[in-house]
Amino acid sequence: TSVSPHVPPIARVRPLTCTETRRGDRRVVHSLGDGAVHVSATSPPGGRGELRHPLSCLCPHAQVSAGRHDATFGFSAVFDAGASQEAVFEGSGMRQLVELAIDGFSCTVFAFGQTGSGKTYTLMGPLAQSETQPAAPALLGLMQRSFACLLEQSRSRGSDLALSASYLEIYNEQVRDLLSPGPPCALPLRWSKTRGFYVENQLSVDFESLEAIVSLLLQGSQRRRTSAHALNRHSSRSHALLTIHIRSRAVSTCPALGEGLGLIPSTCPSKQGTLCFVDLAGSERVKETGSSGELSMEANSINRSLLALGHCISLLAKPRGKWTHIPYRDSKLTRLLARSLGGSGITLMVACISPSSRCLSETLSTLHYASRARRVTTRP
């Protein structure tokens, strides 16, 4: 299979919320077509000069100055406020990513952006869904559509797939299993030459149907840490990683000798691929979210891990000859994403954007960060 080594970021711009509309926020982000996003706005009165976003570490272009902002950014695809969940799935390259995972590649999709920018909605759909109250089919996110595509591809290819899922969160730099029964407890993160970084004692659950994997997704998501603050009533307080493990054996038409029963079909060598979905907690400015106490501690932990991720992305974006050391060990998040970012994986990055004038500095920083991520290459 011919695979592009580039990380192809896409952008999704959510609609203005009712609250933003009532208080008179202006729309400052516009899709120009052909993968272009234009930001044009004036900083709100009392702007604080240069602002820096945790994900834009070592990226001088991510500094935002007060005054007039006029910039255009290019992506492989841009989905504006009117784009449906189906359009995002079909236009993002997710279907091709699922096929590559079946073929034995390590594939990752992760959503990033400011808190409240639509990351979880893009990946999962509405928050108000459960096994007893499922979301409307049109509102299902990239994850459920990918699960359906995976099972559909398995049937159409005639492949014998063994499927399992694991689901964890990184909360305050602790790795916790979202599928394991009982109260959450920290799991150790190990490293080996053959496996790279991995989580010890993580539960992996086999599944064979769409209903079974969606049930695992919803059960795990309900255990994830969330809280309310000024910018988001359902703010994720942890980074979440759901991984589908795919072991594929394509049935061969070549006969093999059976045990005294004549000829039976043989199988080709197995392939082992993964499809990982990463829902990053949103970057926060405590002054804007109004967080204090435990919420403030959580925000600091989130921002530190995003800062480590931005640092790794900045170094990986440099030409290979200029690499020195990539500090994956600076956070649990970067350790678990090491293969996806700079190893043998194939990664789709989804930049989730707020169009509100009040979120201007965070929006510009997310767009600058995504532009830098376009220059990261892997070796699939």
C-alpha positions as CSV (number, residue, x, y, z in Angstrom):
1,T,0.0,0.0,0.0
2,S,1.3,3.5,-0.9
3,V,1.0,5.7,2.1
4,S,1.7,9.4,2.4
5,P,4.1,10.2,5.3
6,H,2.6,13.6,6.0
7,V,0.3,14.5,8.9
8,P,-2.7,16.1,7.1
9,P,-4.5,18.4,9.5
10,I,-8.1,19.4,8.8
11,A,-10.1,22.2,10.4
12,R,-13.7,22.3,11.7
13,V,-15.3,25.6,12.6
14,R,-18.2,25.3,15.0
15,P,-21.3,27.6,14.9
16,L,-21.6,30.5,17.3
17,T,-23.4,29.4,20.5
18,C,-26.6,31.0,21.8
19,T,-24.6,32.6,24.6
20,E,-22.1,34.1,22.2
21,T,-24.8,35.4,19.9
22,R,-26.7,37.0,22.8
23,R,-23.7,38.9,24.1
24,G,-22.9,40.2,20.6
25,D,-19.8,38.2,19.7
26,R,-18.7,38.6,16.1
27,R,-17.8,35.8,13.7
28,V,-14.1,36.3,12.9
29,V,-13.4,32.9,11.2
30,H,-14.5,32.3,7.6
31,S,-14.1,29.4,5.2
32,L,-12.9,30.5,1.8
33,G,-13.2,27.1,0.1
34,D,-10.4,24.9,-1.3
35,G,-9.1,24.2,2.2
36,A,-8.6,27.8,3.2
37,V,-9.6,29.5,6.5
38,H,-9.5,33.3,6.9
39,V,-9.3,35.1,10.2
40,S,-10.1,38.9,10.2
41,A,-10.8,40.8,13.4
42,T,-9.7,43.5,15.8
43,S,-8.6,42.5,19.3
44,P,-11.2,43.3,21.9
45,P,-10.6,46.5,23.9
46,G,-8.1,46.0,26.7
47,G,-6.1,43.4,24.8
48,R,-3.1,42.1,26.7
49,G,-0.6,42.4,23.9
50,E,1.2,39.2,23.0
51,L,-0.5,36.0,24.0
52,R,0.8,32.5,24.0
53,H,-1.0,29.3,23.7
54,P,0.2,26.0,25.3
55,L,0.2,24.2,22.0
56,S,2.3,26.8,20.2
57,C,5.5,26.3,22.1
58,L,8.6,27.4,20.2
59,C,6.4,28.7,17.3
60,P,7.1,32.4,16.9
61,H,4.2,32.8,14.5
62,A,1.8,31.7,17.3
63,Q,2.3,35.0,19.2
64,V,-0.7,37.2,18.8
65,S,-0.5,41.0,19.2
66,A,-3.3,43.3,20.0
67,G,-4.7,45.2,17.1
68,R,-5.7,44.1,13.6
69,H,-5.5,40.4,12.7
70,D,-5.7,39.3,9.1
71,A,-4.5,35.8,8.3
72,T,-5.3,32.9,6.0
73,F,-4.4,29.3,6.7
74,G,-4.4,26.3,4.4
75,F,-5.6,22.7,5.3
76,S,-6.3,19.5,3.4
77,A,-10.0,20.2,4.2
78,V,-12.1,22.8,6.1
79,F,-15.6,22.2,7.4
80,D,-17.6,25.3,8.3
81,A,-20.5,25.7,10.8
82,G,-23.0,24.2,8.3
83,A,-21.1,20.9,7.7
84,S,-22.8,17.7,8.7
85,Q,-21.2,15.0,10.7
86,E,-21.3,12.7,7.7
87,A,-19.6,15.4,5.5
88,V,-16.8,15.6,8.1
89,F,-16.3,11.8,8.1
90,E,-16.3,11.4,4.3
91,G,-14.2,14.5,3.6
92,S,-11.6,14.1,6.3
93,G,-10.0,10.9,5.0
94,M,-11.3,8.8,7.9
95,R,-12.5,6.0,5.6
96,Q,-9.0,5.6,4.2
97,L,-7.6,5.6,7.7
98,V,-9.9,2.7,8.7
99,E,-8.7,0.8,5.6
100,L,-5.1,1.4,6.4
101,A,-5.7,0.1,10.0
102,I,-7.2,-3.1,8.6
103,D,-4.1,-3.4,6.4
104,G,-1.9,-3.5,9.5
105,F,-0.9,0.2,10.0
106,S,-1.0,2.1,13.3
107,C,-3.5,4.9,12.7
108,T,-4.4,7.8,15.0
109,V,-6.9,10.7,14.8
110,F,-6.8,13.4,17.4
111,A,-8.9,16.5,17.9
112,F,-7.3,19.6,19.5
113,G,-8.4,23.2,20.2
114,Q,-9.6,25.5,22.9
115,T,-12.0,24.3,25.5
116,G,-15.6,24.3,24.1
117,S,-14.5,24.3,20.5
118,G,-16.3,21.1,19.5
119,K,-13.7,18.4,19.9
120,T,-15.8,15.8,21.7
121,Y,-18.8,16.6,19.4
122,T,-16.7,16.0,16.3
123,L,-15.4,12.7,17.6
124,M,-18.5,11.3,19.4
125,G,-21.5,13.5,18.7
126,P,-23.9,15.0,21.3
127,L,-22.9,14.7,25.0
128,A,-26.5,13.8,25.9
129,Q,-26.4,10.2,24.7
130,S,-26.5,6.8,26.4
131,E,-27.3,3.2,25.6
132,T,-30.9,3.9,26.5
133,Q,-31.0,7.3,24.7
134,P,-28.8,7.0,21.6
135,A,-28.0,10.0,19.5
136,A,-29.8,10.5,16.2
137,P,-27.9,8.8,13.4
138,A,-27.2,12.1,11.6
139,L,-25.4,13.4,14.7
140,L,-23.0,10.5,15.3
141,G,-19.3,11.5,15.3
142,L,-16.2,10.2,13.6
143,M,-15.8,7.3,16.1
144,Q,-19.1,5.6,15.6
145,R,-18.9,6.1,11.9
146,S,-15.5,4.6,11.8
147,F,-16.6,1.6,13.8
148,A,-19.4,1.0,11.3
149,C,-17.0,1.4,8.4
150,L,-14.5,-1.0,10.0
151,L,-17.1,-3.7,10.4
152,E,-18.5,-3.1,6.9
153,Q,-15.0,-3.3,5.4
154,S,-14.4,-6.5,7.2
155,R,-17.5,-8.1,5.7
156,S,-16.8,-6.8,2.2
157,R,-13.2,-8.0,2.2
158,G,-14.0,-11.4,3.5
159,S,-11.4,-10.9,6.2
160,D,-11.3,-12.8,9.4
161,L,-10.9,-9.9,11.9
162,A,-10.3,-10.2,15.6
163,L,-11.3,-6.9,17.2
164,S,-10.7,-5.5,20.7
165,A,-10.9,-2.1,22.3
166,S,-9.1,-0.3,25.2
167,Y,-10.0,3.1,26.6
168,L,-8.0,5.2,29.0
169,E,-7.8,8.8,30.2
170,I,-4.8,10.9,31.4
171,Y,-6.1,12.9,34.4
172,N,-3.6,15.0,36.3
173,E,-0.7,13.0,34.8
174,Q,-2.2,9.7,35.9
175,V,-3.2,7.1,33.4
176,R,-6.6,5.5,34.3
177,D,-8.5,2.7,32.6
178,L,-12.0,3.8,31.6
179,L,-13.2,0.2,30.9
180,S,-12.0,-1.4,34.1
181,P,-14.8,-1.9,36.7
182,G,-14.5,-0.3,40.1
183,P,-13.0,3.0,41.2
184,P,-10.4,4.5,38.9
185,C,-6.8,3.8,39.8
186,A,-3.5,4.9,38.3
187,L,-1.8,2.4,35.9
188,P,2.0,2.3,35.3
189,L,3.3,3.5,31.9
190,R,6.2,1.3,30.7
191,W,8.6,1.2,27.8
192,S,10.2,-1.7,25.9
193,K,12.3,-2.0,22.8
194,T,9.7,-4.0,21.0
195,R,6.5,-2.2,22.2
196,G,7.7,1.3,22.8
197,F,5.6,3.1,25.5
198,Y,2.6,1.0,26.7
199,V,0.2,1.0,29.7
200,E,0.7,-2.0,32.0
201,N,-2.4,-4.0,33.1
202,Q,-4.8,-2.1,30.7
203,L,-8.0,-3.9,30.0
204,S,-8.7,-4.9,26.4
205,V,-12.3,-6.0,25.6
206,D,-13.1,-8.1,22.5
207,F,-16.1,-7.1,20.4
208,E,-17.8,-8.3,17.2
209,S,-20.7,-5.9,16.6
210,L,-21.3,-2.2,16.2
211,E,-23.6,-2.3,19.3
212,A,-20.9,-3.8,21.4
213,I,-18.2,-1.3,20.6
214,V,-20.6,1.7,20.9
215,S,-21.6,0.4,24.3
216,L,-17.9,0.3,25.4
217,L,-17.5,3.9,24.1
218,L,-20.5,5.2,26.0
219,Q,-19.6,3.3,29.2
220,G,-16.0,4.6,29.2
221,S,-17.0,8.2,28.3
222,Q,-19.4,8.3,31.3
223,R,-16.5,7.5,33.6
224,R,-14.3,10.3,32.2
225,R,-13.7,13.3,34.3
226,T,-15.7,16.4,33.3
227,S,-16.6,19.7,35.0
228,A,-18.3,23.0,34.3
229,H,-16.7,26.4,34.0
230,A,-17.4,29.8,32.4
231,L,-16.6,28.7,28.8
232,N,-17.9,25.1,28.8
233,R,-20.6,23.4,30.9
234,H,-19.2,20.0,30.1
235,S,-15.4,20.6,30.0
236,S,-13.3,17.4,29.7
237,R,-10.7,17.4,32.5
238,S,-8.6,14.7,31.0
239,H,-7.2,13.5,27.7
240,A,-8.9,10.4,26.5
241,L,-7.6,7.7,24.1
242,L,-9.7,4.9,22.7
243,T,-7.8,2.3,20.7
244,I,-9.2,-0.4,18.4
245,H,-6.8,-3.3,18.0
246,I,-7.3,-5.1,14.7
247,R,-5.8,-8.6,14.0
248,S,-6.6,-9.5,10.4
249,R,-6.2,-12.8,8.6
250,A,-7.4,-12.8,5.0
251,V,-8.8,-16.2,4.0
252,S,-6.8,-17.7,1.0
253,T,-8.2,-19.8,-1.8
254,C,-5.1,-21.9,-1.8
255,P,-5.8,-25.3,-0.2
256,A,-3.9,-26.7,2.7
257,L,-3.8,-30.3,4.0
258,G,-6.2,-31.1,6.7
259,E,-5.9,-33.7,9.4
260,G,-7.1,-36.7,7.4
261,L,-10.1,-34.8,6.2
262,G,-8.9,-33.7,2.8
263,L,-8.1,-30.2,1.8
264,I,-9.2,-27.1,3.8
265,P,-8.7,-23.4,3.1
266,S,-5.4,-21.9,4.4
267,T,-4.9,-18.4,5.7
268,C,-2.3,-15.7,4.9
269,P,0.0,-14.3,7.6
270,S,-1.8,-12.1,10.1
271,K,-1.7,-8.3,10.1
272,Q,-2.0,-6.3,13.3
273,G,-3.2,-2.7,13.0
274,T,-4.6,-0.1,15.4
275,L,-7.0,2.7,15.1
276,C,-6.7,5.2,18.0
277,F,-9.0,8.2,18.7
278,V,-7.5,10.9,21.0
279,D,-9.8,13.6,22.5
280,L,-7.5,16.2,24.0
281,A,-8.7,18.3,26.9
282,G,-9.0,21.9,25.7
283,S,-6.4,24.5,26.4
284,E,-7.6,27.0,29.1
285,R,-6.8,30.4,30.4
286,V,-7.8,30.2,34.1
287,K,-8.7,34.0,34.1
288,E,-11.3,33.4,31.3
289,T,-12.7,30.1,32.6
290,G,-13.0,31.3,36.1
291,S,-11.5,28.1,37.4
292,S,-10.3,27.9,41.0
293,G,-9.3,25.2,43.5
294,E,-9.4,21.7,41.9
295,L,-10.4,23.1,38.5
296,S,-7.4,25.4,38.5
297,M,-5.1,22.5,39.3
298,E,-6.7,20.4,36.5
299,A,-6.3,23.3,34.1
300,N,-2.6,23.6,34.9
301,S,-2.0,19.9,34.4
302,I,-3.9,20.1,31.0
303,N,-1.8,23.1,29.9
304,R,1.5,21.5,30.9
305,S,0.8,18.4,28.9
306,L,-0.3,20.4,25.9
307,L,2.8,22.5,26.2
308,A,4.9,19.3,26.1
309,L,2.9,18.2,23.0
310,G,3.5,21.5,21.3
311,H,7.2,21.3,22.1
312,C,7.4,17.8,20.4
313,I,5.4,19.0,17.4
314,S,7.7,22.0,17.0
315,L,10.8,19.9,17.0
316,L,9.3,17.2,14.7
317,A,8.4,19.9,12.2
318,K,12.0,20.7,11.6
319,P,13.9,18.9,8.8
320,R,15.1,15.5,9.9
321,G,18.7,16.5,9.7
322,K,18.2,19.2,12.3
323,W,16.6,16.9,14.9
324,T,18.4,16.5,18.2
325,H,16.2,15.0,20.8
326,I,12.4,14.7,20.9
327,P,11.4,15.0,24.6
328,Y,8.5,12.5,24.5
329,R,9.2,11.6,28.2
330,D,8.1,15.1,29.3
331,S,4.5,14.0,29.8
332,K,2.3,10.9,29.8
333,L,0.4,12.3,26.8
334,T,3.5,12.6,24.6
335,R,4.8,9.2,25.6
336,L,1.6,7.6,24.5
337,L,1.5,9.6,21.2
338,A,5.2,9.1,20.4
339,R,4.6,6.5,17.7
340,S,1.7,8.4,16.2
341,L,3.6,11.7,15.9
342,G,7.1,10.7,14.9
343,G,7.3,7.0,14.5
344,S,5.7,4.5,12.1
345,G,2.1,5.7,12.5
346,I,-0.3,7.6,10.3
347,T,-2.1,10.5,12.0
348,L,-5.1,12.6,11.1
349,M,-5.2,15.9,13.1
350,V,-8.5,17.7,13.5
351,A,-8.2,21.4,14.5
352,C,-11.5,22.5,16.2
353,I,-12.1,26.2,16.0
354,S,-14.4,28.7,17.7
355,P,-15.5,31.5,15.3
356,S,-16.2,33.9,18.2
357,S,-14.3,37.2,18.4
358,R,-13.9,36.6,22.1
359,C,-11.9,33.5,21.4
360,L,-9.6,35.2,18.8
361,S,-6.3,34.6,20.4
362,E,-6.9,30.9,21.1
363,T,-8.2,30.4,17.6
364,L,-5.2,32.0,16.0
365,S,-2.9,29.9,18.2
366,T,-4.7,26.7,17.2
367,L,-4.5,27.6,13.5
368,H,-0.7,28.4,13.8
369,Y,-0.1,25.1,15.6
370,A,-2.0,23.1,13.0
371,S,0.0,24.8,10.2
372,R,3.2,23.7,11.9
373,A,1.9,20.2,12.3
374,R,1.5,20.0,8.5
375,R,5.3,19.7,8.3
376,V,5.6,16.7,10.6
377,T,6.4,13.4,8.7
378,T,6.3,9.8,9.9
379,R,7.7,6.6,8.4
380,P,4.7,4.2,7.9
